[in-house]
Amino acid sequence: MLQELLGLYGDDIQITERVLEAAAKNVGDRIEVLNFLLLEQGGQICITERIMEAAAQNTETGMEIIELLLKLRPDEADITERVLEAVASNEAIGDKIMDCLFGLYGDEITISERVLENVCGNVQL
């Protein structure tokens, strides 16, 4: 449906941070939507902390979304304290996301007290 809307109204539809945030939060097999938006509308979209946080909170496809954002926009997709807090709070797949981030960034990641608090509250980590 999104592709049809963009095909019909492409120049009149603005892809905003809120649209990307909604796509990143969307559970299920909707990673294609985010991939499509980034590839088709890529030049006008910036990956923000809010978008990364939304992906980190996604309990089904969060890891795939974060990997996609890091692959397509490595200079914009920052792993901030708020993103790490969201990962640590993700009880479904936070452990997998955290392993992925440590694998990519290793000791570049700073673990704050707030992140540790979230880790302690997540039985999966």
C-alpha positions as CSV (number, residue, x, y, z in Angstrom):
1,M,0.0,0.0,0.0
2,L,2.8,2.4,0.9
3,Q,4.5,1.9,-2.5
4,E,1.1,2.6,-4.2
5,L,0.6,5.8,-2.2
6,L,4.1,7.0,-3.0
7,G,3.7,6.1,-6.6
8,L,0.5,8.1,-6.9
9,Y,1.4,11.0,-4.6
10,G,5.2,10.7,-4.3
11,D,6.1,14.4,-4.6
12,D,3.3,15.4,-2.3
13,I,4.1,13.0,0.5
14,Q,6.8,14.0,2.9
15,I,8.6,11.2,4.8
16,T,9.3,12.6,8.2
17,E,11.0,11.5,11.4
18,R,7.7,10.4,12.8
19,V,6.9,8.3,9.8
20,L,10.3,6.5,10.1
21,E,9.8,6.2,13.8
22,A,6.4,4.5,13.2
23,A,8.0,2.1,10.7
24,A,10.8,1.2,13.1
25,K,8.3,0.5,15.9
26,N,6.1,-1.7,13.6
27,V,6.5,-5.3,14.7
28,G,6.2,-8.2,12.3
29,D,7.7,-8.4,8.9
30,R,7.6,-4.7,8.1
31,I,11.3,-4.2,7.7
32,E,10.7,-3.9,4.0
33,V,8.7,-0.7,4.6
34,L,11.6,0.9,6.3
35,N,14.0,-0.3,3.7
36,F,11.8,1.0,1.0
37,L,11.5,4.4,2.6
38,L,15.2,4.7,3.1
39,L,16.1,3.6,-0.4
40,E,13.3,5.5,-2.2
41,Q,13.2,8.7,-0.1
42,G,16.7,8.4,1.3
43,G,18.1,11.8,0.5
44,Q,15.6,13.7,2.5
45,I,15.6,11.5,5.6
46,C,18.0,11.7,8.6
47,I,18.3,8.8,11.1
48,T,17.7,10.4,14.5
49,E,18.0,9.1,18.0
50,R,14.2,8.7,18.2
51,I,14.2,6.4,15.2
52,M,17.1,4.3,16.7
53,E,15.2,4.2,20.0
54,A,12.1,3.0,18.3
55,A,14.0,0.2,16.5
56,A,15.7,-0.8,19.8
57,Q,12.2,-1.1,21.4
58,N,10.9,-3.3,18.6
59,T,10.4,-6.7,20.2
60,E,10.3,-8.7,17.0
61,T,12.5,-7.1,14.3
62,G,14.4,-4.6,16.3
63,M,17.8,-6.2,15.6
64,E,17.2,-6.4,11.9
65,I,16.1,-2.8,11.8
66,I,19.1,-1.6,13.7
67,E,21.4,-3.6,11.4
68,L,19.6,-2.1,8.4
69,L,20.0,1.5,9.8
70,L,23.6,1.0,10.6
71,K,24.3,-0.5,7.2
72,L,22.5,2.2,5.2
73,R,23.4,5.2,7.4
74,P,26.4,4.4,9.5
75,D,27.2,8.1,9.9
76,E,23.7,9.0,11.2
77,A,22.7,5.9,13.2
78,D,24.3,6.7,16.5
79,I,24.3,4.3,19.5
80,T,23.5,6.8,22.2
81,E,22.8,6.2,25.9
82,R,19.0,6.5,25.2
83,V,19.3,3.9,22.5
84,L,21.3,1.5,24.8
85,E,18.6,2.1,27.5
86,A,15.9,1.1,25.0
87,V,17.9,-2.0,24.0
88,A,18.4,-3.0,27.7
89,S,14.7,-2.6,28.3
90,N,13.7,-4.8,25.4
91,E,12.9,-8.1,27.2
92,A,12.2,-10.0,24.1
93,I,15.4,-9.5,22.1
94,G,17.4,-6.9,23.9
95,D,20.1,-9.5,24.6
96,K,20.5,-10.2,20.9
97,I,20.6,-6.5,20.0
98,M,23.2,-5.8,22.7
99,D,25.4,-8.7,21.5
100,C,25.2,-7.3,17.9
101,L,26.1,-3.8,19.1
102,F,29.0,-5.1,21.2
103,G,30.2,-7.2,18.2
104,L,30.2,-4.1,16.0
105,Y,31.4,-1.5,18.3
106,G,33.1,-3.3,21.2
107,D,34.7,-1.0,23.8
108,E,33.4,2.1,21.9
109,I,30.1,1.6,23.7
110,T,29.9,3.3,27.1
111,I,27.6,1.7,29.6
112,S,26.1,4.2,32.0
113,E,24.4,3.7,35.3
114,R,21.0,4.1,33.7
115,V,21.8,1.4,31.1
116,L,22.9,-0.9,33.9
117,E,19.7,-0.3,35.8
118,N,17.7,-1.3,32.7
119,V,19.9,-4.4,32.2
120,C,19.3,-5.4,35.9
121,G,15.6,-5.1,35.3
122,N,15.7,-7.3,32.2
123,V,15.8,-11.0,33.0
124,Q,16.9,-11.8,29.4
125,L,20.2,-9.9,29.6
